[in-house]
Amino acid sequence: MKEYSKGIYVKFKPEEVEILHDRMKEAGVQNMSAYIRKMAINGYVIIPEWPDLNRVISLHTRISNNLNQYAKKANETGKLYEEDTKNKDFGEAMIEAFGPDKADVIYDCAGNNITMGQAIKYARKGSTIVLVAVFAGMAEIDLAVANDHELDIKSTMMYRHDDYIDGIRLVNEGKVHLRPLISKTFDFKDYLKAYQYIDDNRETTMKVIINVSEK
């Protein structure tokens, strides 16, 4: 009989233990120690090579860097795009913020022909534009320019749970300050005034908060 003198302690989550029992049943093994030992020594480790996934990971890293630049801009100036779009050309502002290579990814969170047109016009050749906002009507964009610049235009309406968790963490750590992003706050009883304010100030409003807490 073999003697096992070296012990290795491994922790599992409850759901992982259930999966482990299922795998043991499938293999017809009842001794958990023997099963884990066999799999640890003789099991296969699959290392997939997914170039597309690696590209997605690379894009996510670039997106994070771009978002950090936006957060830094908002925290330092109390503004995000009023200065850039009203007092200077969008393309000039982007080069000033990111250098001659421009941004890796451009987000359109406004959802109108002007902002999308600017994104297409000034995007670096071969870069990505992500449409987050929802157009109120039929969009009119210059596909000829988008084609000439070889742009990758993506759209999204959802955020993952992990994105919200990361956002909350960044706020708690003081890396992102939300106050500069709030245009105006209304009490819940004045919610109609809040929507009217948005309609009347579309060009200068970023976020309007409706306070639903009772006083």
C-alpha positions, 0 to 999 in steps of 0.5 A: 500500500502506498503511503501519502506523506505530503498533504496539500490543502485546497479550498472550494466554494460550495458550488464547486464542491457540487460540481466536483461530486458530479464529476466524480459520479460521471467518472465512477469514482467514490474516493474524493482524494483519489479523484483529485490526486488523479486529475491533478497529476494526469489531467489535461490542461487546455490552453486555448489560443483565441486571437479575437479574444485577445483583441477584445481584451486589448480593446477593453484595456484601451477603453479603460485608459480612455475613460480614465482620461475623461474622468481626470478631465471632469475631476480637474475642470468640473466639465467634460465636453462643454469646453471642448465642443463649444470653444474649440474644434472637436478634432483639435480637442481630441488631439490635445487630450490624446496626442496625434494618434488620437483616441483608440475608442470614441464613445457617442453618448449623445445620440445625434447626427452632429456628435456621431458625424464628428466621431466619424470625421475625426476618428483615427483610421481603423479605430472604433466608435461605440454608440451608447446613446439611442437616436430619437429618429433615423440617423444620418451619418456619412458612411462614405467617410466611415468606410474610407477611414475603415472604422469599426462602429459598434452599438450597445444598450447594456452594461454588465454587472461587473461594470456597475461594480467597477464603477461603484468601486472607483467612486468609493476609492475617490478616483471618479467624482460624480458631482461635476457630472450633475447638471441639476437636482430636483425633488421627486415632487418636481419630476415633471420640471426635471424633464422639462429642464432637460428638454429646454437645456439639451445642449448643456445638460449632462445628468439631471438627478431626481431625488426620490428620498423622503425629507 
